[in-house]
């Protein structure tokens, strides 16, 4: 029973109802624990499991001590725990220096610091450690959701600091949050101004490079069976696209990525040192096609290439670098983008690529590894004779094979041996887009038709709220390109013959949903919520995270300022800060006379009568007002009006102020009064 009584006392302490120094420290500590939990929670998704477990044990231990009122552990226990945590971090990361081990140490030491909180100084140290952790949370992600979680944590932390400033009788918790919320709203204009004008750095402010162990999701510079099928299970965003004007159908969206021409029997790679120097990329535009202009917001993927809709005729500058096209018409950068970038691009729907190839240069796209896939070579040789070496008929023959035989499209195909193409074509007949693309290319090369594998993304999902197309890693795709005389490189996608639903899967999602139309009611609330959250996240990326040095330079140029001349910039920032602070002071620091509770109750009484058509005139006293309206009221309401007016005048002209019971009596009379 004593323990239950202690728990009840602790819970009552949260509202500031108990006095005494011991209860005050317990109350502050318990309130702070909520702020600590809000701060650490986003980090636990990125930490090793054992770190989460250790912090949970320390947090639960400290919470139990607060609820039970028992003493904290001895200093020797805390020192031993600190040494053990440091050794565990070193054993896991093999170092104590760096972002990840540093953040892990900070989390564990914060949990240990909770075990020695005694004085108010210790509470402040914990709060300052939490602010460091809030900054470190942006190492993992800078999404709008992390920013929102950080804002909530700041609200809790400032409320904890405010709690420490109260006396023994404290304000209710909701009033503390409301007061801190007002402070944050007042600081918001100043923070926005500093964000816009603070110099945008080309490198992170903390100056610590990204750890090499953290892999990024996306297409790689080589392809083996199973690579893209792994990506297809990821819902991570590869890039977002917004078209200026009309957009192509989702099934016609092929976002070109790396092209592979070197095959060793197992892995496809780009041509490193072709025996024959390839020609410069050449693209002939058919003016009868459509022209698409769009902007791409590319997520960091750690590779040199960027993506454009096939076929891109122009790729705008990426930051301060202009992309160049490789021999296989892939736009690349000299330096891989390490952060989210945005660029403009233009593409055409009808084109001819690689018409300047020659029989000599086409040998680069005919090579096959010797001693592999004899049955495939035999089949291709037979086809070549039967079709009179006609490339288009050979392509049609291969597509007919995929459509006629018992081929299946699956994300979990069986393993293949040394002769992977033979095993696939004449054995398993189960595979993903990469299996079909490489099988088609090998078949055509064996029939002396130049061919290559192209990887990238196919399709996209349209968000009707902001009209952005979202291309995810699950849209990763592989197809083939075949060189045909007088046509150049022609796209051939065998997946269309095997699983057309894979190409058509986003057609339904791509249809514009008119939110004003009655048909929009058929869209589920969950779908609307998903689109809304995605649009919010995209707006955060476009307007906040994508605000780089180039955008800042353009903004300053509109005001006639040179961003390189920081004397002018500093003067502008100083003037704007003074203006913002002055406006905030005028709006928030002007004196507010206290509201008379008696006057408030009487105004509510007059409003109820005014609703009934019995408004009080400005020159009327309360007594004259009562005399005029009581004849128009029901007897019961007239009696209540007389009682209310008599009580009001008694306390209005009494030398003593009305107490809580007197005000409660007036409120009760008012609640019964409904003329």
Secondary structure, DSSP 8 states (H G I E B T S, - for coil): -HHHHHHHHHHHHTTT---SHHHHHHHHHHHHHHHHHHHHHHHHTTS-HHHHHHHHHHHHHHHHHHHHT-----HHHHHHHHHHHHHHHHHHHS-S-SHHHHHHHHHHHHHHHHTT--SHHHHHHHHHHHHHHHHHHHHH---HHHHHHHHHHHHHHHHHHHHTTS-SS---HHHHHHHHHHHHHHHHHHHHHHHHHS---SS-TT-----TT----S--SEEETTHHHHHTT---EEEEEEESS----GGG-EEEEEEE-EE-SSEEE--SS-SS------EEE-TTS-EEEEEEEE---SSSB--EESSEEEE-EETTEE-EE-TTS-EE-SS---S-EEEEEEEESSEEE-TT--TTGGGGGT---TTS-HHHHHHHHHHHHHTTT-HHHHHHHHHHHHHHS--EE-SS-----SSHHHHIIIII-EE-HHHHHHHHHHHHHHTT--EEEEEEEE--EEETTTTEEEEEGGGEEEEEEEEETTTEEEEE-THHHH-HHHHHTTHHHHS---TTSGGGGGS-HHHHHHHHHHHHHHHHIIIIIT--HHHHHHHHHHTT--TT-HHHHHHHHHHHHHHHHHHHHHHHSS------HHHHHHHHHHHHHHHTT----TT--HHHHHHHHGGGS-HHHHHHHHHHHHHHHHHHS-SS---HHHHHHHHHHHHH---
